[in-house]
Amino acid sequence: MMPLSARLAVLFVLLVSTSLPLVSTQAQEFVWAPALPVGSTLPPIDAVDQNGQRHTLADLTGSKGLILIMSRSFDWCPYCKVQLERMQAAQEQFAALGYSLAAMTYDPIATLKEAEEEHGTSMPLLSDEDTRHVTAMGILNTQYSPGERAYGIPYPGIFVIDAQGVIRAKLAEEDYKVRPDVSLVLETVSAL
């Protein structure tokens, strides 16, 4: 028979080895734009839209606020295009609640103009070709390096910003293929 100290040692090793995988495989909570928690102020916006018009946060904001959609690309990202169309379809509902819509990608102005025409968009589509805004927001996808086609894309998501520029909600999913449903955005804005 094994001595008690040896049995305890084996039991300890078994206990530790079976509990470690439980600790190490626990999913971490996804936090989009961690540098900008709800209640913080959105960094300044100074960007040109699909028509060459320069915008700031102040002129983008409706009477109660702004819904700012941060998208990867309206050129090659099918998930971004679908989200753009769905948000555009609900634009009047958002306006009735006092919120305007705007979207931002790393696309050049010509690509944004094509997206406006292709998807019948009337909201400002802002160009962040130099990634200045997505970097300031802490949502630059660092998976890609300068020179790669996808360099400069953000982790997609939506900021709901009040009339003073304060972030009141952030809506995003860890999987870039999944976007917050329009009904969730409407529900969020309605509750503010």
Sequence and secondary structure as in RCSB ss.txt:
>XXXX:A:sequence
MMPLSARLAVLFVLLVSTSLPLVSTQAQEFVWAPALPVGSTLPPIDAVDQNGQRHTLADLTGSKGLILIMSRSFD
WCPYCKVQLERMQAAQEQFAALGYSLAAMTYDPIATLKEAEEEHGTSMPLLSDEDTRHVTAMGILNTQYSPGERA
YGIPYPGIFVIDAQGVIRAKLAEEDYKVRPDVSLVLETVSAL
>XXXX:A:secstr
   HHHHHHHHHHHHHHHHHHHHHTS     SSTTS TTSB    EEE TTS EEEHHHH  SSEEEEEE S TT
T HHHHHHHHHHHHTHHHHHHTTEEEEEEES  HHHHHHHHHHHT  S EEE TT HHHHHTT B TTS TTSTT
TT B  EEEEEETTSBEEEEE  SSTT    HHHHHHHHHH 
